[in-house]
Amino acid sequence: MATVVMMKHPQTGLTKKGLVGFSWTTLFFGGLPALFRGDWAVGLILTILYFFTGGLSGIIAAFLYNKHYTSKLIESGYVFADTEALNSLACAKLGIDAAAVPNAT
């Protein structure tokens, strides 16, 4: 099950939910979760792959998508804005140094 960690963009003040861990929604619905999150390119690719592979691509994507999405948020300037424990857990699951990503709190 995915762990939700709140993220905040320091310049705009926008907050989004970052997710790390296995994505059950991607497993069962293919690219639809990516499309709903506004990740259009990945969502379309996953939807097409899900259709042509009969859902088998969803198994692989379920392990990878949440990490990809949260990493893209970090690259876009978002920082972790949750509890210290959740921030550390997210950094560990993403495989990044906790000191390299500033916290918004």
Solvent accessible surface area in square Angstrom, and as a share of the most:
residue,aa,sasa,rsa
1,M,183,0.82
2,A,25,0.20
3,T,29,0.17
4,V,66,0.38
5,V,1,0.00
6,M,66,0.29
7,M,0,0.00
8,K,76,0.32
9,H,30,0.13
10,P,77,0.48
11,Q,148,0.66
12,T,88,0.51
13,G,38,0.36
14,L,106,0.53
15,T,80,0.46
16,K,78,0.33
17,K,123,0.52
18,G,0,0.00
19,L,25,0.13
20,V,1,0.01
21,G,27,0.26
22,F,42,0.17
23,S,3,0.02
24,W,129,0.45
25,T,67,0.39
26,T,1,0.01
27,L,34,0.17
28,F,122,0.51
29,F,117,0.49
30,G,3,0.03
31,G,1,0.01
32,L,77,0.38
33,P,15,0.09
34,A,1,0.01
35,L,32,0.16
36,F,172,0.72
37,R,62,0.23
38,G,37,0.36
39,D,11,0.06
40,W,163,0.57
41,A,66,0.51
42,V,33,0.19
43,G,0,0.00
44,L,101,0.50
45,I,101,0.51
46,L,23,0.11
47,T,51,0.30
48,I,96,0.49
49,L,81,0.40
50,Y,60,0.23
51,F,152,0.63
52,F,152,0.63
53,T,55,0.32
54,G,71,0.68
55,G,15,0.15
56,L,121,0.60
57,S,18,0.12
58,G,1,0.01
59,I,88,0.45
60,I,115,0.58
61,A,10,0.08
62,A,0,0.00
63,F,133,0.55
64,L,109,0.54
65,Y,6,0.02
66,N,2,0.01
67,K,94,0.40
68,H,72,0.32
69,Y,19,0.07
70,T,0,0.00
71,S,37,0.24
72,K,80,0.34
73,L,11,0.06
74,I,41,0.21
75,E,142,0.64
76,S,71,0.46
77,G,31,0.30
78,Y,16,0.06
79,V,13,0.07
80,F,0,0.00
81,A,26,0.20
82,D,28,0.15
83,T,81,0.47
84,E,115,0.51
85,A,77,0.60
86,L,54,0.27
87,N,4,0.02
88,S,50,0.32
89,L,72,0.36
90,A,1,0.01
91,C,4,0.03
92,A,76,0.59
93,K,91,0.38
94,L,10,0.05
95,G,67,0.64
96,I,62,0.31
97,D,96,0.50
98,A,55,0.43
99,A,94,0.73
100,A,76,0.59
101,V,12,0.07
102,P,88,0.56
103,N,62,0.32
104,A,45,0.35
105,T,124,0.72
